[in-house]
Amino acid sequence: ATTGVEVVVVPLPPKRGGNDTGSTGTFTPYLKRLWYSAHVGSTHPLGSLNNVADANIYAMADLSYPVSSSFNLQLLAGIAQLTNTSSTTSVSPRWTHFSLNGQFIFPRVFDMKPYWRAGVGLYKDVAGTSTMGINTGFGGIVRLSNQFYLSPGLDLHLPRLQSKDERPYFLTAHIGILFK
């Protein structure tokens, strides 16, 4: 005699953001593949730059190469525009930058994976002067689908590495879409 109950085996889907090995890395299924992103946001002057400029727009594009499930290499290209508030000059401060960054993605069980990144790059101001600078920032990465991620962040930029009193620096707040 049978009970009429039949056992059906149902395979479980892989963990979100990972693969069937149980890894939860953001880019684990897509290691060694190039990702693209576009970001928009705002540029905020800090320090002495805040005395002569107000916040304005920021735009950035980047290429990310996931080296491991928690580390990416990135090439960033951006433009940081400020609005002049000084009566002595009519030119608004602006920098374009090209940077090479390392990005560490922290492991989390939540959907948003926090990251920290830092790098060096070439900064060119509105007068055409090019200097080496540094940037560092933090943010998060949220998976929207297998091919799209949302990434808000804050970055601190030091476009000139000279004496502290003469060094302009600014903060950028941005949100971007990553895609492969």
C-alpha positions in Angstrom: 0.0 0.0 0.0 1.2 3.5 -0.7 0.2 6.9 0.6 0.0 8.5 -2.8 2.7 11.0 -1.7 5.6 11.4 -4.2 8.9 13.0 -3.3 9.9 15.7 -5.6 13.5 17.1 -5.5 13.6 20.8 -6.2 17.1 22.4 -6.7 17.7 25.6 -4.7 18.8 28.7 -6.6 22.2 30.0 -5.9 22.6 32.6 -3.2 21.8 36.2 -4.3 25.0 37.9 -5.5 27.0 34.7 -5.4 27.2 31.4 -7.2 26.4 27.8 -6.3 29.6 27.4 -4.3 28.0 29.6 -1.6 30.2 32.7 -2.2 28.5 36.0 -1.6 30.9 38.3 -3.4 29.2 41.1 -5.4 31.1 40.3 -8.7 32.0 36.6 -8.0 30.1 35.2 -11.0 31.7 37.9 -13.2 35.3 37.9 -12.2 37.8 39.0 -14.8 35.1 40.8 -16.9 35.0 44.5 -17.5 32.2 46.5 -15.9 31.2 50.0 -17.0 29.5 52.7 -15.0 28.2 56.3 -15.2 27.7 58.5 -12.2 26.1 61.9 -11.6 26.0 64.0 -8.5 27.4 67.2 -6.9 30.8 68.7 -6.1 31.2 70.5 -2.7 34.2 72.8 -2.0 36.1 72.3 1.3 38.6 74.3 3.2 39.8 77.6 1.6 38.1 76.7 -1.7 34.8 77.0 0.2 35.5 80.7 0.6 35.4 81.4 -3.2 33.1 78.7 -4.6 29.7 77.0 -4.1 28.6 73.5 -4.9 27.8 72.5 -8.5 27.5 69.4 -10.6 29.7 66.3 -10.8 29.9 63.6 -13.6 32.1 60.5 -13.8 32.5 57.4 -15.9 34.6 54.4 -14.9 35.7 51.0 -15.9 35.9 48.3 -13.2 37.8 45.1 -13.4 36.9 42.6 -10.6 40.2 40.9 -9.6 38.5 38.9 -6.8 35.1 38.8 -5.1 36.2 41.7 -2.9 38.7 43.8 -4.9 38.3 45.8 -8.1 40.8 47.8 -10.2 39.1 51.0 -11.6 39.9 53.6 -14.2 37.9 56.8 -13.4 37.3 59.8 -15.6 35.3 62.7 -14.1 34.5 66.4 -14.1 34.0 68.4 -11.0 32.4 71.8 -11.5 32.0 74.5 -8.8 30.3 77.9 -9.0 32.5 81.0 -8.4 31.4 83.3 -5.6 34.4 85.6 -5.6 34.0 89.2 -7.0 37.7 89.2 -8.1 37.4 86.6 -10.9 34.6 85.4 -13.1 36.0 81.9 -13.7 34.3 79.1 -11.8 36.7 76.4 -10.4 36.6 73.1 -12.3 38.7 70.0 -12.5 38.7 67.0 -14.8 40.4 63.9 -13.5 41.7 60.6 -14.7 42.5 58.2 -11.8 43.6 54.6 -11.2 41.9 53.3 -8.1 41.7 50.2 -6.0 38.3 49.3 -4.6 37.7 47.0 -1.6 34.2 45.6 -1.3 33.3 44.5 2.3 31.5 41.3 2.8 27.9 41.7 4.1 24.9 39.5 4.2 22.7 42.4 3.3 21.8 43.5 -0.3 24.0 46.7 -0.1 27.8 45.9 -0.1 29.8 48.8 1.4 33.1 49.7 -0.4 36.2 51.8 0.2 38.4 53.0 -2.7 41.5 55.1 -3.1 43.7 56.1 -6.0 46.0 58.5 -7.7 45.4 60.4 -10.8 46.0 63.4 -13.1 43.9 66.5 -12.3 43.5 69.3 -14.8 42.0 72.6 -13.6 40.1 75.2 -15.6 43.3 77.1 -16.4 44.8 74.0 -18.1 47.3 73.2 -15.3 47.8 69.5 -14.8 48.9 68.1 -11.5 49.0 64.7 -9.7 46.4 64.3 -7.1 44.8 61.6 -4.9 41.2 60.6 -4.0 39.5 58.3 -1.5 35.9 57.5 -0.9 33.3 55.1 0.4 29.9 54.0 -0.8 27.8 51.0 -1.5 26.8 48.6 -4.3 23.3 47.3 -4.6 22.3 44.6 -7.1 19.3 45.5 -9.3 19.6 42.5 -11.6 22.3 40.2 -12.9 23.6 42.9 -15.2 22.8 46.2 -13.3 24.0 47.5 -10.0 23.3 50.8 -8.3 26.2 52.5 -6.6 25.9 55.7 -4.4 29.1 57.1 -2.9 31.2 60.0 -1.5 34.7 60.8 -2.6 37.3 63.2 -1.3 39.6 64.7 -4.0 42.9 66.5 -3.4 43.8 67.7 -6.9 47.2 69.2 -5.9 49.7 67.7 -3.4 51.4 70.8 -2.2 51.5 72.7 1.1 48.4 72.3 3.1 47.5 76.0 3.1 47.5 76.2 -0.7 45.9 72.8 -1.4 42.4 72.9 -2.9 40.1 69.9 -2.0 36.5 69.0 -2.6 34.0 66.3 -1.9 31.8 64.7 -4.5 28.5 63.0 -3.8 27.3 60.7 -6.6 25.1 57.9 -7.6 25.8 55.6 -10.5 24.7 52.6 -12.5 27.1 49.7 -13.1 26.6 47.4 -16.1 28.5 44.8 -18.0 
